[in-house]
Amino acid sequence: MSIDEVIRLLQEIKDLGDSGKETVSKAKSTVKKAKKVAKKVKRAPSAYNKYMKKKMAQLKKKHPRKKHAAIFKQAAKSWKRSPERKRSLK
């Protein structure tokens, strides 16, 4: 459920009057939790993620008709031999 949906629901509950006070307080806490989750900072991509993104782009350009799964498998195999992997293991 998105924040906009929660806010819309809160407004509808407020329109109901006093009978929805408990529901309003629960909904408010849900909105606060949703905002915290929305503000979370993404982690930086790992060496593997960076390598795969770069390698997948190269392979897709070189083999445009090849299936994604086959290209991914090829890129993953090349990761084992790459110097970036050796640096990330230290």
PyMOL Python script that loads the backbone (N, CA, C, O; Angstrom):
from pymol import cmd

cmd.read_pdbstr("""\
ATOM      1  N   MET A   1       0.854  -1.175   0.000  1.00  0.00           N
ATOM      2  CA  MET A   1       0.000   0.000   0.000  1.00  0.00           C
ATOM      3  C   MET A   1       0.895   1.231   0.000  1.00  0.00           C
ATOM      4  O   MET A   1       1.829   1.333   0.796  1.00  0.00           O
ATOM      5  N   SER A   2       0.605   2.154  -0.890  1.00  0.00           N
ATOM      6  CA  SER A   2       1.429   3.348  -0.991  1.00  0.00           C
ATOM      7  C   SER A   2       1.000   4.391   0.046  1.00  0.00           C
ATOM      8  O   SER A   2      -0.064   4.290   0.656  1.00  0.00           O
ATOM      9  N   ILE A   3       1.843   5.370   0.220  1.00  0.00           N
ATOM     10  CA  ILE A   3       1.580   6.431   1.186  1.00  0.00           C
ATOM     11  C   ILE A   3       0.334   7.210   0.780  1.00  0.00           C
ATOM     12  O   ILE A   3      -0.463   7.600   1.633  1.00  0.00           O
ATOM     13  N   ASP A   4       0.167   7.436  -0.520  1.00  0.00           N
ATOM     14  CA  ASP A   4      -1.008   8.177  -1.000  1.00  0.00           C
ATOM     15  C   ASP A   4      -2.303   7.443  -0.661  1.00  0.00           C
ATOM     16  O   ASP A   4      -3.298   8.064  -0.288  1.00  0.00           O
ATOM     17  N   GLU A   5      -2.281   6.125  -0.792  1.00  0.00           N
ATOM     18  CA  GLU A   5      -3.472   5.345  -0.469  1.00  0.00           C
ATOM     19  C   GLU A   5      -3.798   5.438   1.015  1.00  0.00           C
ATOM     20  O   GLU A   5      -4.959   5.572   1.401  1.00  0.00           O
ATOM     21  N   VAL A   6      -2.760   5.364   1.842  1.00  0.00           N
ATOM     22  CA  VAL A   6      -2.961   5.447   3.292  1.00  0.00           C
ATOM     23  C   VAL A   6      -3.536   6.803   3.667  1.00  0.00           C
ATOM     24  O   VAL A   6      -4.447   6.891   4.491  1.00  0.00           O
ATOM     25  N   ILE A   7      -3.012   7.851   3.070  1.00  0.00           N
ATOM     26  CA  ILE A   7      -3.507   9.203   3.360  1.00  0.00           C
ATOM     27  C   ILE A   7      -4.967   9.329   2.932  1.00  0.00           C
ATOM     28  O   ILE A   7      -5.773   9.921   3.650  1.00  0.00           O
ATOM     29  N   ARG A   8      -5.311   8.781   1.777  1.00  0.00           N
ATOM     30  CA  ARG A   8      -6.697   8.823   1.305  1.00  0.00           C
ATOM     31  C   ARG A   8      -7.614   8.089   2.274  1.00  0.00           C
ATOM     32  O   ARG A   8      -8.710   8.559   2.580  1.00  0.00           O
ATOM     33  N   LEU A   9      -7.158   6.925   2.758  1.00  0.00           N
ATOM     34  CA  LEU A   9      -7.948   6.165   3.721  1.00  0.00           C
ATOM     35  C   LEU A   9      -8.130   6.930   5.023  1.00  0.00           C
ATOM     36  O   LEU A   9      -9.207   6.908   5.617  1.00  0.00           O
ATOM     37  N   LEU A  10      -7.078   7.604   5.464  1.00  0.00           N
ATOM     38  CA  LEU A  10      -7.172   8.424   6.679  1.00  0.00           C
ATOM     39  C   LEU A  10      -8.241   9.498   6.524  1.00  0.00           C
ATOM     40  O   LEU A  10      -9.031   9.745   7.435  1.00  0.00           O
ATOM     41  N   GLN A  11      -8.251  10.123   5.369  1.00  0.00           N
ATOM     42  CA  GLN A  11      -9.238  11.173   5.123  1.00  0.00           C
ATOM     43  C   GLN A  11     -10.656  10.601   5.159  1.00  0.00           C
ATOM     44  O   GLN A  11     -11.565  11.219   5.712  1.00  0.00           O
ATOM     45  N   GLU A  12     -10.837   9.428   4.573  1.00  0.00           N
ATOM     46  CA  GLU A  12     -12.159   8.793   4.586  1.00  0.00           C
ATOM     47  C   GLU A  12     -12.590   8.452   6.014  1.00  0.00           C
ATOM     48  O   GLU A  12     -13.760   8.609   6.364  1.00  0.00           O
ATOM     49  N   ILE A  13     -11.660   7.993   6.828  1.00  0.00           N
ATOM     50  CA  ILE A  13     -11.969   7.640   8.215  1.00  0.00           C
ATOM     51  C   ILE A  13     -12.335   8.888   9.007  1.00  0.00           C
ATOM     52  O   ILE A  13     -13.257   8.860   9.822  1.00  0.00           O
ATOM     53  N   LYS A  14     -11.618   9.979   8.772  1.00  0.00           N
ATOM     54  CA  LYS A  14     -11.936  11.236   9.465  1.00  0.00           C
ATOM     55  C   LYS A  14     -13.344  11.695   9.116  1.00  0.00           C
ATOM     56  O   LYS A  14     -14.054  12.247   9.956  1.00  0.00           O
ATOM     57  N   ASP A  15     -13.737  11.465   7.883  1.00  0.00           N
ATOM     58  CA  ASP A  15     -15.084  11.851   7.457  1.00  0.00           C
ATOM     59  C   ASP A  15     -16.164  11.041   8.172  1.00  0.00           C
ATOM     60  O   ASP A  15     -17.300  11.498   8.295  1.00  0.00           O
ATOM     61  N   LEU A  16     -15.817   9.843   8.644  1.00  0.00           N
ATOM     62  CA  LEU A  16     -16.783   9.000   9.352  1.00  0.00           C
ATOM     63  C   LEU A  16     -17.152   9.571  10.720  1.00  0.00           C
ATOM     64  O   LEU A  16     -18.255   9.341  11.216  1.00  0.00           O
ATOM     65  N   GLY A  17     -16.239  10.306  11.319  1.00  0.00           N
ATOM     66  CA  GLY A  17     -16.523  10.923  12.615  1.00  0.00           C
ATOM     67  C   GLY A  17     -15.821  10.214  13.755  1.00  0.00           C
ATOM     68  O   GLY A  17     -14.763   9.615  13.566  1.00  0.00           O
ATOM     69  N   ASP A  18     -16.424  10.285  14.969  1.00  0.00           N
ATOM     70  CA  ASP A  18     -15.812   9.758  16.182  1.00  0.00           C
ATOM     71  C   ASP A  18     -15.710   8.233  16.196  1.00  0.00           C
ATOM     72  O   ASP A  18     -14.876   7.692  16.923  1.00  0.00           O
ATOM     73  N   SER A  19     -16.501   7.545  15.444  1.00  0.00           N
ATOM     74  CA  SER A  19     -16.490   6.086  15.488  1.00  0.00           C
ATOM     75  C   SER A  19     -15.184   5.484  14.969  1.00  0.00           C
ATOM     76  O   SER A  19     -14.911   4.308  15.208  1.00  0.00           O
ATOM     77  N   GLY A  20     -14.398   6.253  14.281  1.00  0.00           N
ATOM     78  CA  GLY A  20     -13.176   5.713  13.707  1.00  0.00           C
ATOM     79  C   GLY A  20     -11.901   6.212  14.347  1.00  0.00           C
ATOM     80  O   GLY A  20     -10.850   6.200  13.706  1.00  0.00           O
ATOM     81  N   LYS A  21     -11.963   6.665  15.629  1.00  0.00           N
ATOM     82  CA  LYS A  21     -10.762   7.225  16.260  1.00  0.00           C
ATOM     83  C   LYS A  21      -9.642   6.202  16.414  1.00  0.00           C
ATOM     84  O   LYS A  21      -8.478   6.517  16.167  1.00  0.00           O
ATOM     85  N   GLU A  22      -9.982   4.987  16.819  1.00  0.00           N
ATOM     86  CA  GLU A  22      -8.956   3.941  16.963  1.00  0.00           C
ATOM     87  C   GLU A  22      -8.331   3.629  15.614  1.00  0.00           C
ATOM     88  O   GLU A  22      -7.116   3.478  15.492  1.00  0.00           O
ATOM     89  N   THR A  23      -9.163   3.539  14.631  1.00  0.00           N
ATOM     90  CA  THR A  23      -8.673   3.227  13.291  1.00  0.00           C
ATOM     91  C   THR A  23      -7.766   4.327  12.776  1.00  0.00           C
ATOM     92  O   THR A  23      -6.776   4.057  12.097  1.00  0.00           O
ATOM     93  N   VAL A  24      -8.101   5.561  13.096  1.00  0.00           N
ATOM     94  CA  VAL A  24      -7.280   6.692  12.675  1.00  0.00           C
ATOM     95  C   VAL A  24      -5.899   6.600  13.307  1.00  0.00           C
ATOM     96  O   VAL A  24      -4.895   6.805  12.624  1.00  0.00           O
ATOM     97  N   SER A  25      -5.830   6.297  14.599  1.00  0.00           N
ATOM     98  CA  SER A  25      -4.529   6.221  15.266  1.00  0.00           C
ATOM     99  C   SER A  25      -3.691   5.079  14.689  1.00  0.00           C
ATOM    100  O   SER A  25      -2.478   5.217  14.531  1.00  0.00           O
ATOM    101  N   LYS A  26      -4.333   3.958  14.376  1.00  0.00           N
ATOM    102  CA  LYS A  26      -3.604   2.845  13.756  1.00  0.00           C
ATOM    103  C   LYS A  26      -3.112   3.232  12.365  1.00  0.00           C
ATOM    104  O   LYS A  26      -1.988   2.910  11.979  1.00  0.00           O
ATOM    105  N   ALA A  27      -3.954   3.914  11.632  1.00  0.00           N
ATOM    106  CA  ALA A  27      -3.582   4.333  10.283  1.00  0.00           C
ATOM    107  C   ALA A  27      -2.433   5.330  10.314  1.00  0.00           C
ATOM    108  O   ALA A  27      -1.548   5.289   9.459  1.00  0.00           O
ATOM    109  N   LYS A  28      -2.446   6.230  11.303  1.00  0.00           N
ATOM    110  CA  LYS A  28      -1.364   7.205  11.429  1.00  0.00           C
ATOM    111  C   LYS A  28      -0.030   6.513  11.693  1.00  0.00           C
ATOM    112  O   LYS A  28       0.993   6.889  11.121  1.00  0.00           O
ATOM    113  N   SER A  29      -0.043   5.497  12.565  1.00  0.00           N
ATOM    114  CA  SER A  29       1.196   4.781  12.835  1.00  0.00           C
ATOM    115  C   SER A  29       1.669   4.039  11.589  1.00  0.00           C
ATOM    116  O   SER A  29       2.871   3.910  11.357  1.00  0.00           O
ATOM    117  N   THR A  30       0.720   3.551  10.786  1.00  0.00           N
ATOM    118  CA  THR A  30       1.077   2.886   9.538  1.00  0.00           C
ATOM    119  C   THR A  30       1.719   3.871   8.569  1.00  0.00           C
ATOM    120  O   THR A  30       2.673   3.528   7.870  1.00  0.00           O
ATOM    121  N   VAL A  31       1.201   5.085   8.528  1.00  0.00           N
ATOM    122  CA  VAL A  31       1.771   6.118   7.661  1.00  0.00           C
ATOM    123  C   VAL A  31       3.193   6.443   8.092  1.00  0.00           C
ATOM    124  O   VAL A  31       4.079   6.590   7.250  1.00  0.00           O
ATOM    125  N   LYS A  32       3.417   6.556   9.399  1.00  0.00           N
ATOM    126  CA  LYS A  32       4.758   6.855   9.903  1.00  0.00           C
ATOM    127  C   LYS A  32       5.739   5.758   9.506  1.00  0.00           C
ATOM    128  O   LYS A  32       6.859   6.040   9.081  1.00  0.00           O
ATOM    129  N   LYS A  33       5.307   4.494   9.648  1.00  0.00           N
ATOM    130  CA  LYS A  33       6.171   3.377   9.273  1.00  0.00           C
ATOM    131  C   LYS A  33       6.456   3.393   7.773  1.00  0.00           C
ATOM    132  O   LYS A  33       7.581   3.134   7.345  1.00  0.00           O
ATOM    133  N   ALA A  34       5.436   3.697   6.986  1.00  0.00           N
ATOM    134  CA  ALA A  34       5.607   3.733   5.532  1.00  0.00           C
ATOM    135  C   ALA A  34       6.588   4.828   5.128  1.00  0.00           C
ATOM    136  O   ALA A  34       7.387   4.640   4.210  1.00  0.00           O
ATOM    137  N   LYS A  35       6.531   5.966   5.805  1.00  0.00           N
ATOM    138  CA  LYS A  35       7.450   7.056   5.494  1.00  0.00           C
ATOM    139  C   LYS A  35       8.889   6.677   5.850  1.00  0.00           C
ATOM    140  O   LYS A  35       9.822   7.029   5.128  1.00  0.00           O
ATOM    141  N   LYS A  36       9.067   5.955   6.970  1.00  0.00           N
ATOM    142  CA  LYS A  36      10.411   5.517   7.354  1.00  0.00           C
ATOM    143  C   LYS A  36      10.987   4.578   6.302  1.00  0.00           C
ATOM    144  O   LYS A  36      12.156   4.687   5.933  1.00  0.00           O
ATOM    145  N   VAL A  37      10.163   3.662   5.829  1.00  0.00           N
ATOM    146  CA  VAL A  37      10.613   2.714   4.816  1.00  0.00           C
ATOM    147  C   VAL A  37      10.956   3.455   3.526  1.00  0.00           C
ATOM    148  O   VAL A  37      11.931   3.113   2.856  1.00  0.00           O
ATOM    149  N   ALA A  38      10.173   4.453   3.177  1.00  0.00           N
ATOM    150  CA  ALA A  38      10.406   5.216   1.953  1.00  0.00           C
ATOM    151  C   ALA A  38      11.708   6.009   2.027  1.00  0.00           C
ATOM    152  O   ALA A  38      12.342   6.251   0.999  1.00  0.00           O
ATOM    153  N   LYS A  39      12.112   6.413   3.225  1.00  0.00           N
ATOM    154  CA  LYS A  39      13.318   7.221   3.384  1.00  0.00           C
ATOM    155  C   LYS A  39      14.593   6.392   3.487  1.00  0.00           C
ATOM    156  O   LYS A  39      15.684   6.960   3.518  1.00  0.00           O
ATOM    157  N   LYS A  40      14.486   5.054   3.541  1.00  0.00           N
ATOM    158  CA  LYS A  40      15.673   4.220   3.669  1.00  0.00           C
ATOM    159  C   LYS A  40      16.631   4.473   2.510  1.00  0.00           C
ATOM    160  O   LYS A  40      16.216   4.661   1.366  1.00  0.00           O
ATOM    161  N   VAL A  41      17.885   4.472   2.825  1.00  0.00           N
ATOM    162  CA  VAL A  41      18.912   4.709   1.827  1.00  0.00           C
ATOM    163  C   VAL A  41      19.339   3.369   1.240  1.00  0.00           C
ATOM    164  O   VAL A  41      19.557   2.401   1.969  1.00  0.00           O
ATOM    165  N   LYS A  42      19.453   3.324  -0.075  1.00  0.00           N
ATOM    166  CA  LYS A  42      19.890   2.097  -0.729  1.00  0.00           C
ATOM    167  C   LYS A  42      21.380   1.902  -0.498  1.00  0.00           C
ATOM    168  O   LYS A  42      22.149   2.860  -0.419  1.00  0.00           O
ATOM    169  N   ARG A  43      21.765   0.635  -0.390  1.00  0.00           N
ATOM    170  CA  ARG A  43      23.184   0.335  -0.253  1.00  0.00           C
ATOM    171  C   ARG A  43      23.880   0.547  -1.590  1.00  0.00           C
ATOM    172  O   ARG A  43      23.259   0.497  -2.651  1.00  0.00           O
ATOM    173  N   ALA A  44      25.172   0.782  -1.512  1.00  0.00           N
ATOM    174  CA  ALA A  44      25.970   0.929  -2.724  1.00  0.00           C
ATOM    175  C   ALA A  44      26.097  -0.441  -3.393  1.00  0.00           C
ATOM    176  O   ALA A  44      26.160  -1.458  -2.703  1.00  0.00           O
ATOM    177  N   PRO A  45      26.135  -0.481  -4.716  1.00  0.00           N
ATOM    178  CA  PRO A  45      26.255  -1.771  -5.389  1.00  0.00           C
ATOM    179  C   PRO A  45      27.609  -2.419  -5.094  1.00  0.00           C
ATOM    180  O   PRO A  45      28.627  -1.739  -4.965  1.00  0.00           O
ATOM    181  N   SER A  46      27.593  -3.732  -4.993  1.00  0.00           N
ATOM    182  CA  SER A  46      28.825  -4.469  -4.715  1.00  0.00           C
ATOM    183  C   SER A  46      29.679  -4.548  -5.972  1.00  0.00           C
ATOM    184  O   SER A  46      29.241  -4.169  -7.058  1.00  0.00           O
ATOM    185  N   ALA A  47      30.894  -5.041  -5.815  1.00  0.00           N
ATOM    186  CA  ALA A  47      31.788  -5.201  -6.959  1.00  0.00           C
ATOM    187  C   ALA A  47      31.153  -6.140  -7.991  1.00  0.00           C
ATOM    188  O   ALA A  47      31.271  -5.915  -9.195  1.00  0.00           O
ATOM    189  N   TYR A  48      30.487  -7.181  -7.517  1.00  0.00           N
ATOM    190  CA  TYR A  48      29.814  -8.129  -8.413  1.00  0.00           C
ATOM    191  C   TYR A  48      28.706  -7.432  -9.200  1.00  0.00           C
ATOM    192  O   TYR A  48      28.590  -7.627 -10.410  1.00  0.00           O
ATOM    193  N   ASN A  49      27.890  -6.619  -8.522  1.00  0.00           N
ATOM    194  CA  ASN A  49      26.808  -5.902  -9.198  1.00  0.00           C
ATOM    195  C   ASN A  49      27.344  -4.969 -10.281  1.00  0.00           C
ATOM    196  O   ASN A  49      26.809  -4.914 -11.388  1.00  0.00           O
ATOM    197  N   LYS A  50      28.399  -4.243  -9.950  1.00  0.00           N
ATOM    198  CA  LYS A  50      28.999  -3.322 -10.918  1.00  0.00           C
ATOM    199  C   LYS A  50      29.557  -4.087 -12.118  1.00  0.00           C
ATOM    200  O   LYS A  50      29.362  -3.691 -13.267  1.00  0.00           O
ATOM    201  N   TYR A  51      30.254  -5.186 -11.832  1.00  0.00           N
ATOM    202  CA  TYR A  51      30.844  -5.991 -12.900  1.00  0.00           C
ATOM    203  C   TYR A  51      29.761  -6.555 -13.815  1.00  0.00           C
ATOM    204  O   TYR A  51      29.870  -6.479 -15.039  1.00  0.00           O
ATOM    205  N   MET A  52      28.717  -7.120 -13.212  1.00  0.00           N
ATOM    206  CA  MET A  52      27.656  -7.743 -14.000  1.00  0.00           C
ATOM    207  C   MET A  52      26.936  -6.722 -14.866  1.00  0.00           C
ATOM    208  O   MET A  52      26.594  -7.020 -16.010  1.00  0.00           O
ATOM    209  N   LYS A  53      26.702  -5.547 -14.355  1.00  0.00           N
ATOM    210  CA  LYS A  53      26.030  -4.506 -15.133  1.00  0.00           C
ATOM    211  C   LYS A  53      26.860  -4.141 -16.364  1.00  0.00           C
ATOM    212  O   LYS A  53      26.334  -4.028 -17.471  1.00  0.00           O
ATOM    213  N   LYS A  54      28.165  -3.960 -16.151  1.00  0.00           N
ATOM    214  CA  LYS A  54      29.060  -3.587 -17.241  1.00  0.00           C
ATOM    215  C   LYS A  54      29.180  -4.731 -18.248  1.00  0.00           C
ATOM    216  O   LYS A  54      29.093  -4.514 -19.457  1.00  0.00           O
ATOM    217  N   LYS A  55      29.380  -5.941 -17.747  1.00  0.00           N
ATOM    218  CA  LYS A  55      29.589  -7.106 -18.606  1.00  0.00           C
ATOM    219  C   LYS A  55      28.323  -7.455 -19.391  1.00  0.00           C
ATOM    220  O   LYS A  55      28.399  -7.800 -20.571  1.00  0.00           O
ATOM    221  N   MET A  56      27.162  -7.368 -18.743  1.00  0.00           N
ATOM    222  CA  MET A  56      25.904  -7.669 -19.411  1.00  0.00           C
ATOM    223  C   MET A  56      25.683  -6.693 -20.582  1.00  0.00           C
ATOM    224  O   MET A  56      25.230  -7.100 -21.651  1.00  0.00           O
ATOM    225  N   ALA A  57      25.999  -5.430 -20.380  1.00  0.00           N
ATOM    226  CA  ALA A  57      25.841  -4.441 -21.445  1.00  0.00           C
ATOM    227  C   ALA A  57      26.754  -4.770 -22.624  1.00  0.00           C
ATOM    228  O   ALA A  57      26.348  -4.668 -23.782  1.00  0.00           O
ATOM    229  N   GLN A  58      27.988  -5.163 -22.320  1.00  0.00           N
ATOM    230  CA  GLN A  58      28.932  -5.525 -23.383  1.00  0.00           C
ATOM    231  C   GLN A  58      28.437  -6.744 -24.158  1.00  0.00           C
ATOM    232  O   GLN A  58      28.447  -6.752 -25.389  1.00  0.00           O
ATOM    233  N   LEU A  59      28.008  -7.760 -23.438  1.00  0.00           N
ATOM    234  CA  LEU A  59      27.571  -8.990 -24.083  1.00  0.00           C
ATOM    235  C   LEU A  59      26.291  -8.797 -24.883  1.00  0.00           C
ATOM    236  O   LEU A  59      26.139  -9.380 -25.957  1.00  0.00           O
ATOM    237  N   LYS A  60      25.364  -7.982 -24.372  1.00  0.00           N
ATOM    238  CA  LYS A  60      24.126  -7.721 -25.106  1.00  0.00           C
ATOM    239  C   LYS A  60      24.408  -6.975 -26.406  1.00  0.00           C
ATOM    240  O   LYS A  60      23.744  -7.201 -27.418  1.00  0.00           O
ATOM    241  N   LYS A  61      25.392  -6.090 -26.370  1.00  0.00           N
ATOM    242  CA  LYS A  61      25.762  -5.349 -27.567  1.00  0.00           C
ATOM    243  C   LYS A  61      26.418  -6.280 -28.587  1.00  0.00           C
ATOM    244  O   LYS A  61      26.190  -6.167 -29.791  1.00  0.00           O
ATOM    245  N   LYS A  62      27.231  -7.195 -28.083  1.00  0.00           N
ATOM    246  CA  LYS A  62      27.952  -8.128 -28.948  1.00  0.00           C
ATOM    247  C   LYS A  62      27.022  -9.208 -29.509  1.00  0.00           C
ATOM    248  O   LYS A  62      27.167  -9.618 -30.661  1.00  0.00           O
ATOM    249  N   HIS A  63      26.063  -9.670 -28.688  1.00  0.00           N
ATOM    250  CA  HIS A  63      25.132 -10.740 -29.079  1.00  0.00           C
ATOM    251  C   HIS A  63      23.686 -10.279 -28.845  1.00  0.00           C
ATOM    252  O   HIS A  63      23.063 -10.697 -27.869  1.00  0.00           O
ATOM    253  N   PRO A  64      23.150  -9.434 -29.717  1.00  0.00           N
ATOM    254  CA  PRO A  64      21.818  -8.864 -29.464  1.00  0.00           C
ATOM    255  C   PRO A  64      20.668  -9.876 -29.506  1.00  0.00           C
ATOM    256  O   PRO A  64      19.630  -9.641 -28.887  1.00  0.00           O
ATOM    257  N   ARG A  65      20.826 -10.977 -30.210  1.00  0.00           N
ATOM    258  CA  ARG A  65      19.724 -11.948 -30.334  1.00  0.00           C
ATOM    259  C   ARG A  65      19.793 -13.069 -29.309  1.00  0.00           C
ATOM    260  O   ARG A  65      18.886 -13.897 -29.229  1.00  0.00           O
ATOM    261  N   LYS A  66      20.843 -13.097 -28.542  1.00  0.00           N
ATOM    262  CA  LYS A  66      20.999 -14.143 -27.526  1.00  0.00           C
ATOM    263  C   LYS A  66      20.056 -13.884 -26.359  1.00  0.00           C
ATOM    264  O   LYS A  66      19.794 -12.732 -26.014  1.00  0.00           O
ATOM    265  N   LYS A  67      19.550 -14.942 -25.756  1.00  0.00           N
ATOM    266  CA  LYS A  67      18.621 -14.803 -24.634  1.00  0.00           C
ATOM    267  C   LYS A  67      19.332 -14.232 -23.409  1.00  0.00           C
ATOM    268  O   LYS A  67      20.533 -14.420 -23.215  1.00  0.00           O
ATOM    269  N   HIS A  68      18.547 -13.526 -22.589  1.00  0.00           N
ATOM    270  CA  HIS A  68      19.086 -12.879 -21.387  1.00  0.00           C
ATOM    271  C   HIS A  68      19.724 -13.902 -20.444  1.00  0.00           C
ATOM    272  O   HIS A  68      20.797 -13.661 -19.891  1.00  0.00           O
ATOM    273  N   ALA A  69      19.062 -15.036 -20.265  1.00  0.00           N
ATOM    274  CA  ALA A  69      19.563 -16.061 -19.336  1.00  0.00           C
ATOM    275  C   ALA A  69      20.929 -16.576 -19.776  1.00  0.00           C
ATOM    276  O   ALA A  69      21.813 -16.788 -18.946  1.00  0.00           O
ATOM    277  N   ALA A  70      21.099 -16.775 -21.069  1.00  0.00           N
ATOM    278  CA  ALA A  70      22.380 -17.267 -21.585  1.00  0.00           C
ATOM    279  C   ALA A  70      23.482 -16.226 -21.403  1.00  0.00           C
ATOM    280  O   ALA A  70      24.614 -16.557 -21.050  1.00  0.00           O
ATOM    281  N   ILE A  71      23.135 -14.973 -21.647  1.00  0.00           N
ATOM    282  CA  ILE A  71      24.120 -13.890 -21.470  1.00  0.00           C
ATOM    283  C   ILE A  71      24.490 -13.764 -20.000  1.00  0.00           C
ATOM    284  O   ILE A  71      25.660 -13.578 -19.666  1.00  0.00           O
ATOM    285  N   PHE A  72      23.502 -13.863 -19.125  1.00  0.00           N
ATOM    286  CA  PHE A  72      23.763 -13.751 -17.684  1.00  0.00           C
ATOM    287  C   PHE A  72      24.686 -14.877 -17.230  1.00  0.00           C
ATOM    288  O   PHE A  72      25.608 -14.652 -16.446  1.00  0.00           O
ATOM    289  N   LYS A  73      24.438 -16.083 -17.721  1.00  0.00           N
ATOM    290  CA  LYS A  73      25.262 -17.240 -17.356  1.00  0.00           C
ATOM    291  C   LYS A  73      26.700 -17.026 -17.797  1.00  0.00           C
ATOM    292  O   LYS A  73      27.639 -17.314 -17.054  1.00  0.00           O
ATOM    293  N   GLN A  74      26.863 -16.520 -19.008  1.00  0.00           N
ATOM    294  CA  GLN A  74      28.196 -16.254 -19.541  1.00  0.00           C
ATOM    295  C   GLN A  74      28.913 -15.181 -18.715  1.00  0.00           C
ATOM    296  O   GLN A  74      30.101 -15.310 -18.421  1.00  0.00           O
ATOM    297  N   ALA A  75      28.194 -14.132 -18.346  1.00  0.00           N
ATOM    298  CA  ALA A  75      28.787 -13.057 -17.548  1.00  0.00           C
ATOM    299  C   ALA A  75      29.168 -13.566 -16.156  1.00  0.00           C
ATOM    300  O   ALA A  75      30.212 -13.190 -15.622  1.00  0.00           O
ATOM    301  N   ALA A  76      28.334 -14.409 -15.575  1.00  0.00           N
ATOM    302  CA  ALA A  76      28.621 -14.949 -14.244  1.00  0.00           C
ATOM    303  C   ALA A  76      29.858 -15.840 -14.270  1.00  0.00           C
ATOM    304  O   ALA A  76      30.664 -15.819 -13.339  1.00  0.00           O
ATOM    305  N   LYS A  77      30.004 -16.618 -15.331  1.00  0.00           N
ATOM    306  CA  LYS A  77      31.205 -17.456 -15.458  1.00  0.00           C
ATOM    307  C   LYS A  77      32.457 -16.596 -15.587  1.00  0.00           C
ATOM    308  O   LYS A  77      33.500 -16.917 -15.017  1.00  0.00           O
ATOM    309  N   SER A  78      32.350 -15.505 -16.336  1.00  0.00           N
ATOM    310  CA  SER A  78      33.523 -14.649 -16.516  1.00  0.00           C
ATOM    311  C   SER A  78      33.890 -13.920 -15.221  1.00  0.00           C
ATOM    312  O   SER A  78      35.037 -13.506 -15.053  1.00  0.00           O
ATOM    313  N   TRP A  79      32.933 -13.759 -14.306  1.00  0.00           N
ATOM    314  CA  TRP A  79      33.203 -13.124 -13.005  1.00  0.00           C
ATOM    315  C   TRP A  79      34.232 -13.925 -12.222  1.00  0.00           C
ATOM    316  O   TRP A  79      35.065 -13.348 -11.522  1.00  0.00           O
ATOM    317  N   LYS A  80      34.182 -15.250 -12.333  1.00  0.00           N
ATOM    318  CA  LYS A  80      35.111 -16.095 -11.587  1.00  0.00           C
ATOM    319  C   LYS A  80      36.563 -15.813 -11.969  1.00  0.00           C
ATOM    320  O   LYS A  80      37.469 -15.920 -11.142  1.00  0.00           O
ATOM    321  N   ARG A  81      36.766 -15.456 -13.225  1.00  0.00           N
ATOM    322  CA  ARG A  81      38.136 -15.227 -13.709  1.00  0.00           C
ATOM    323  C   ARG A  81      38.548 -13.753 -13.670  1.00  0.00           C
ATOM    324  O   ARG A  81      39.696 -13.433 -13.978  1.00  0.00           O
ATOM    325  N   SER A  82      37.661 -12.877 -13.309  1.00  0.00           N
ATOM    326  CA  SER A  82      37.935 -11.444 -13.428  1.00  0.00           C
ATOM    327  C   SER A  82      38.836 -10.920 -12.307  1.00  0.00           C
ATOM    328  O   SER A  82      38.805 -11.421 -11.182  1.00  0.00           O
ATOM    329  N   PRO A  83      39.629  -9.913 -12.631  1.00  0.00           N
ATOM    330  CA  PRO A  83      40.487  -9.302 -11.603  1.00  0.00           C
ATOM    331  C   PRO A  83      39.676  -8.529 -10.548  1.00  0.00           C
ATOM    332  O   PRO A  83      40.133  -8.362  -9.418  1.00  0.00           O
ATOM    333  N   GLU A  84      38.476  -8.061 -10.917  1.00  0.00           N
ATOM    334  CA  GLU A  84      37.631  -7.359  -9.955  1.00  0.00           C
ATOM    335  C   GLU A  84      37.233  -8.281  -8.806  1.00  0.00           C
ATOM    336  O   GLU A  84      37.150  -7.845  -7.657  1.00  0.00           O
ATOM    337  N   ARG A  85      36.989  -9.545  -9.112  1.00  0.00           N
ATOM    338  CA  ARG A  85      36.612 -10.522  -8.085  1.00  0.00           C
ATOM    339  C   ARG A  85      37.760 -10.724  -7.107  1.00  0.00           C
ATOM    340  O   ARG A  85      37.562 -10.775  -5.893  1.00  0.00           O
ATOM    341  N   LYS A  86      38.939 -10.835  -7.646  1.00  0.00           N
ATOM    342  CA  LYS A  86      40.111 -11.056  -6.789  1.00  0.00           C
ATOM    343  C   LYS A  86      40.322  -9.884  -5.845  1.00  0.00           C
ATOM    344  O   LYS A  86      40.727 -10.062  -4.696  1.00  0.00           O
ATOM    345  N   ARG A  87      40.039  -8.668  -6.345  1.00  0.00           N
ATOM    346  CA  ARG A  87      40.171  -7.488  -5.479  1.00  0.00           C
ATOM    347  C   ARG A  87      39.086  -7.450  -4.397  1.00  0.00           C
ATOM    348  O   ARG A  87      39.327  -7.001  -3.276  1.00  0.00           O
ATOM    349  N   SER A  88      37.903  -7.922  -4.747  1.00  0.00           N
ATOM    350  CA  SER A  88      36.803  -7.868  -3.788  1.00  0.00           C
ATOM    351  C   SER A  88      36.944  -8.917  -2.689  1.00  0.00           C
ATOM    352  O   SER A  88      36.325  -8.782  -1.634  1.00  0.00           O
ATOM    353  N   LEU A  89      37.738  -9.950  -2.913  1.00  0.00           N
ATOM    354  CA  LEU A  89      37.920 -10.998  -1.919  1.00  0.00           C
ATOM    355  C   LEU A  89      38.910 -10.605  -0.840  1.00  0.00           C
ATOM    356  O   LEU A  89      38.962 -11.246   0.211  1.00  0.00           O
ATOM    357  N   LYS A  90      39.685  -9.580  -1.073  1.00  0.00           N
ATOM    358  CA  LYS A  90      40.696  -9.178  -0.089  1.00  0.00           C
ATOM    359  C   LYS A  90      40.095  -8.525   1.102  1.00  0.00           C
ATOM    360  O   LYS A  90      40.816  -8.130   2.019  1.00  0.00           O
TER     361      LYS A  90
END
""", "prot")
cmd.dss("prot")
cmd.show_as("cartoon", "prot")
cmd.util.cbc("prot")
cmd.orient("prot")
